[in-house]
Amino acid sequence: MRSLIAGLLLLLQFGVHAAPIATFEFESDEQEALFHRLSHELRCLVCQNQSIGDSNADLARDLRNEIYGMIAQGKTEQQIIDFMVQRYGDFVLYKPPVKPLTWMLWFGPAIVFVIALAYALRFIRAQKNTGAASQLDAAEIERLKNLQAEAEQQRKSSHGRE
């Protein structure tokens, strides 16, 4: 058992690797703050919902280098964002603008919720109506009582035999 656990721990170690950390030299604190803000506002295009600042993907590293170069050239935050959107589309933004192309992104979840709620209410109403229609009449109630009495007699007689 110990060797099995040791083997599993050893296998888990192969998946762990350290990514090199890129360091950038900035002329001012404002430039560094802009770099970090943009790195966390822009989405990595190959990762599952990670910013380019959090991602170790090659594309994210290239985008960070691109942002650093544009900041060094003196471009503004809006110019850098416009460049990224022009090159990669609105998907690169964590908060894409509300426009016809992104309506499903913004309103889709609410639409799905409303449809699911309407379906659930309709289902509940149908269940209530079905429950009211299935009321037992007097003959059925009498038959059920007779069946219960027979079952009780059989149970008593089977206990008596034991």
C-alpha positions as CSV (number, residue, x, y, z in Angstrom):
1,M,0.0,0.0,0.0
2,R,2.9,2.4,0.8
3,S,4.5,1.7,-2.5
4,L,1.2,2.4,-4.3
5,I,0.8,5.8,-2.6
6,A,4.5,6.6,-3.2
7,G,4.1,5.7,-6.9
8,L,1.0,7.9,-7.2
9,L,2.7,10.9,-5.6
10,L,5.7,10.4,-7.9
11,L,3.4,10.4,-10.9
12,L,1.7,13.6,-9.7
13,Q,5.1,15.3,-9.6
14,F,5.6,14.9,-13.3
15,G,2.7,17.2,-14.0
16,V,4.1,20.0,-12.0
17,H,6.4,22.4,-13.8
18,A,7.4,26.0,-13.2
19,A,6.9,28.6,-15.9
20,P,9.5,31.2,-16.4
21,I,8.4,34.6,-15.0
22,A,8.9,37.5,-17.4
23,T,10.1,40.7,-15.8
24,F,9.6,44.0,-17.4
25,E,11.3,47.3,-16.7
26,F,9.0,50.3,-16.7
27,E,9.9,54.0,-16.7
28,S,7.1,54.9,-14.2
29,D,4.7,53.4,-11.8
30,E,1.8,54.5,-14.0
31,Q,3.1,52.4,-16.9
32,E,3.5,49.4,-14.6
33,A,0.0,49.9,-13.2
34,L,-1.4,50.2,-16.8
35,F,0.5,47.0,-17.8
36,H,-1.0,45.0,-14.9
37,R,-4.5,46.4,-15.4
38,L,-4.4,45.5,-19.1
39,S,-2.9,42.1,-18.3
40,H,-5.9,41.3,-16.1
41,E,-8.6,42.9,-18.3
42,L,-7.7,41.0,-21.5
43,R,-8.6,37.3,-21.9
44,C,-6.1,34.7,-23.0
45,L,-7.5,33.4,-26.3
46,V,-6.3,29.8,-25.9
47,C,-7.0,29.2,-22.1
48,Q,-10.2,28.5,-20.3
49,N,-11.3,31.8,-19.0
50,Q,-7.9,33.1,-17.8
51,S,-6.5,36.6,-18.3
52,I,-3.2,37.0,-20.1
53,G,-1.7,38.0,-16.8
54,D,-2.6,34.6,-15.2
55,S,-1.9,32.4,-18.2
56,N,1.3,30.6,-19.0
57,A,0.4,30.0,-22.7
58,D,2.7,31.1,-25.4
59,L,0.1,33.3,-26.9
60,A,-0.5,35.0,-23.5
61,R,3.3,35.6,-23.2
62,D,3.3,37.1,-26.7
63,L,0.4,39.4,-25.8
64,R,2.1,40.6,-22.6
65,N,5.2,41.4,-24.7
66,E,3.0,43.2,-27.2
67,I,1.3,45.3,-24.4
68,Y,4.7,46.1,-22.9
69,G,6.0,47.3,-26.3
70,M,3.0,49.5,-26.9
71,I,3.3,51.0,-23.4
72,A,7.0,51.7,-24.1
73,Q,6.0,53.4,-27.3
74,G,3.7,55.7,-25.2
75,K,0.3,54.3,-26.4
76,T,-2.7,54.9,-24.2
77,E,-4.8,52.3,-22.6
78,Q,-7.7,52.8,-25.1
79,Q,-5.3,52.6,-28.1
80,I,-3.9,49.3,-26.8
81,I,-7.4,47.9,-26.2
82,D,-8.6,49.0,-29.6
83,F,-5.6,47.3,-31.2
84,M,-6.3,44.0,-29.4
85,V,-10.0,44.1,-30.3
86,Q,-9.2,44.9,-33.9
87,R,-6.8,42.0,-34.1
88,Y,-8.6,39.4,-32.0
89,G,-12.2,40.5,-31.7
90,D,-14.4,41.3,-28.7
91,F,-13.7,37.9,-27.2
92,V,-10.3,39.2,-26.0
93,L,-12.2,41.5,-23.6
94,Y,-13.6,40.2,-20.3
95,K,-16.3,42.7,-20.5
96,P,-17.3,43.0,-24.2
97,P,-19.5,45.9,-25.3
98,V,-23.2,45.5,-25.6
99,K,-23.9,45.4,-29.4
100,P,-25.9,43.1,-31.7
101,L,-23.0,40.6,-32.0
102,T,-22.7,40.2,-28.3
103,W,-26.4,40.3,-27.3
104,M,-26.6,36.5,-26.8
105,L,-23.6,36.8,-24.5
106,W,-25.2,39.5,-22.4
107,F,-28.9,38.5,-22.6
108,G,-28.7,34.7,-23.3
109,P,-28.5,33.6,-19.7
110,A,-31.5,35.7,-18.7
111,I,-33.5,34.4,-21.6
112,V,-32.7,30.8,-20.8
113,F,-33.6,31.5,-17.1
114,V,-37.0,33.0,-18.1
115,I,-37.8,30.0,-20.4
116,A,-36.8,27.5,-17.7
117,L,-39.0,29.4,-15.2
118,A,-42.0,29.4,-17.5
119,Y,-41.5,25.7,-18.2
120,A,-41.3,24.9,-14.5
121,L,-44.4,26.9,-13.7
122,R,-46.3,25.2,-16.5
123,F,-45.2,21.8,-15.3
124,I,-46.3,22.6,-11.7
125,R,-49.7,23.8,-12.9
126,A,-50.1,20.6,-14.9
127,Q,-49.3,18.5,-11.9
128,K,-51.8,20.4,-9.8
129,N,-54.5,19.9,-12.4
130,T,-53.7,16.2,-12.7
131,G,-53.9,15.8,-9.0
132,A,-57.4,17.3,-8.8
133,A,-58.6,15.1,-11.7
134,S,-57.5,11.9,-10.1
135,Q,-59.7,12.1,-7.0
136,L,-61.0,8.7,-6.0
137,D,-64.7,8.0,-6.0
138,A,-66.6,6.2,-3.2
139,A,-66.4,2.8,-5.0
140,E,-62.6,3.0,-5.4
141,I,-62.2,4.1,-1.8
142,E,-64.3,1.1,-0.6
143,R,-62.3,-1.3,-2.8
144,L,-59.0,0.0,-1.4
145,K,-60.3,-0.5,2.2
146,N,-61.2,-4.1,1.3
147,L,-57.8,-4.7,-0.2
148,Q,-56.1,-3.3,2.9
149,A,-58.3,-5.5,5.1
150,E,-57.4,-8.6,3.1
151,A,-53.7,-7.7,3.2
152,E,-53.9,-7.3,7.0
153,Q,-55.7,-10.7,7.4
154,Q,-53.0,-12.4,5.3
155,R,-50.3,-10.8,7.4
156,K,-51.9,-11.9,10.6
157,S,-52.4,-15.5,9.3
158,S,-48.8,-15.7,8.1
159,H,-47.5,-14.6,11.5
160,G,-49.8,-17.2,13.2
161,R,-48.2,-20.1,11.1
162,E,-44.7,-19.2,12.1
